[in-house]
Amino acid sequence: MRMLQLLILAGATMLTVAPAAAQRYDPRYPVCLQSWHQRGMTIIDCSYISMDQCRATASGLAAMCLENPYWQGLPIRGSRRQDRGY
């Protein structure tokens, strides 16, 4: 009986643990939106063509825009690095 209880407890524990989802950076877009949600969950969405477009989406949310580290195109128009001159 004790063994059955341990097996049920182990099974329930494995089912309640959420699987880790891999964050994907889409190399087709130069800008990503990182947003924070309940329980510390972070989502990265790389589907923006400019910093301004991303900032408009992030406005009022617990989110920030960042350059996509896997994008191989031209420098991003409207990024803070270019605005500040470095």
N, C-alpha and C positions, 0 to 999 in steps of 0.2 A: 504494500500500500504506500509506503514511504517513497519507493522508487517511482511510482505513478505520479505522486504529487510533485516530485522533483522534475519529472519529464514535462508535466503540464506547466509548471513555473518556467522552465527553460524555454518551452515553446512560446508561451505568452511574452516573455522578455524579448525573444528574437522578432516577434511580430510587431511589437510596439516601437522598436528602434527604427527610425526612419533611415532609408538608404541615402547615402551621400550622392548628391547630384553634381556632376562635373560642370563647371562653368565653361562656357564656350565663347571664345572671341571670334566673331565672324570676320575673316580677313577682307571681306568685300567692303566694309564700312570703316571709316577712320575714327569715329567717335563712339564711346561706350557710356552708358548710363549705369551707375552702380547705385542700387537702392537697398535700404534696410527695412526689414519687415519684422513682424512679431517673433519673439523668441530668438532674436539674433540672426535670423535668416537673411542672407545677402543674395541679391540677384544682380547679375551683370548682363545687360542687354546691349549688344553692339549692332545697332541698326540705324545709326544716325549719320547723316552726311556732313553736318557742321556742328561746331560747338554751340552756335546760337540756337539751332534746332533742338539740341539736347537740353540746353539751359531752359528753354521754354517749357519743355516737358518736366524738368526737375523742379521748376518753380513751385514752392509750397509743399514739396514732398521731402521726406528724409532721404535725399539722394544727392549725388554729385556726378559731374561729367568728367571723363578722363579720355586721354588719347589711347586708341587701340594699339597695344604693343605689337600686334601681329600684322598690322596694316602696312603694306609696302609701297604705297603711293606717294604723292607729293605732300609737302608739309600742310598741315591743317589750317585753313583760313579761320581767323578769329580766335586762335588759341592764345592763352595768356603769355606764353613764351614769345610769340611774335608781337603781341601788343606792347610788351614791356621792352622789346628791343634786344632780347638775348635768346 
